[in-house]
Amino acid sequence: MHSWFRFVFVLVLGLSGFSVEAQKNPKPPRANDAKNTQTGKEPPFKDPELARYAIFEKSAPRPEATEPVRTVLPLKLGKGTRIAFIGNTLLDRAQHFGHFEAALQQAHPKAELVVRNLTWAADQLGTEPRPANFADVEQHLTIAKADVIFAAYGFNESFAGESGLPEFRQKLTTYVAGLKAKAFNGEGGPRIVLVSPIANENVKGVAAADRNNKNIAAYTKVMREVAAAQRVGFADVFTATEAAMASGGSVLTINGCHLNEAGYKVFAEALFAKTFGGRKVPAGDEAVRAAVIEKNKQFFRRYRPVNTFYYTGGRNRSYGYLDFLPAMRNFDIMVQNRDRRIWDLAQGKAVPAKIDDSNVPPLPTTAASRGANKWMSPADELKAFKVDPRFEVNLFASEEEFPEIACPIQMRWDSQGRMWVSCSTTYPHVYPGNEPDDKLVILEDTDGDGRADKS
């Protein structure tokens, strides 16, 4: 018999004996370990009505085909017109400033426009990466029942340079032709306004204008030509932003290509003028703009929840269904409440200082199928330790002294002996009506006694 075989045989016998001995002497259960006990309660009821708040790629509705309609500028917006923004970072970041959307509402106070921002930073024609099972742009346009679409493209594509112009023309033509032939509102084709890229700006350390504006101008020209051929609207914001950047006096971007607050004000004026026949934007009403920004924040949390693995991904049938869908329902209600506030402000009506969300139902209580461990005080924890007499265990920090370290998910020590604790009370997502409150807490022992006394 080979020596290696004898060794394997003995090892197997040894492991088998160990297994038998372990079964004879099972490890005693921990007295306070309740997480592996079943509560015996029935699983919570899944309300089938909640399913309609799941906007998933696998199940969300798609638009029917329809005859395209011509988009005529200046744009006319009737009562209840539903407007959607799609495309790249230009309109994505616009939601945080609200200048153009506020101008839309102020210029049409009786129309009670519904505006939804469906953009996604870095989107470009034919490349719209999304999390698993996240509904695509056309599905979201269908949910939004879009009557009018503002579509911002061209900047990302412009990095292909002059040689990329033919492909850009082909892709844009195909995309617009498909978009205008879909009845997102369930009745007819949308009116479409293509929005050109803005100009780039030379800023300290980045000569973005010198590097990029020639290409951006060429791609803007193609967008104008495609819009004319497809009989959709076109808004050239490149020319106006290039002129504003050349005039000096203020920096309009954060990095040469992405607008800041002042830049978005210039952008809003240019887009409004091109869309509405040269009209100037109404005098800014900060209350309307603030209401727009607040509505956009709540809609963003509904449209793009951070933890999509629970919402659309692998856990959407368990944790996601019980937690995320009621939250999505509540976000929808909160967004509608903020629509109403915007309309009232645009119409000059008095509104309460605090937004009225009294119609938002409470989230259902999630029933636990397993037990929960009894919380132990630091003193009780220390008593429970079985410590080798050569060692000593001491408490460095606890929630009793530092309540801000609740819900810790990770910790590290640095070279100065400080403990960094990442805490997430917001996990798995921000609940409607709450604000994110995650923290990175740094705990320090300043007097050398082995206990944190400063955070």
Summary of the structure (lengths in Angstrom):
residues: 455
radius of gyration: 29.2
end to end distance: 66.5
largest distance: 96.9
contacts: 1306
relative contact order: 0.12
helix: 40%
strand: 13%
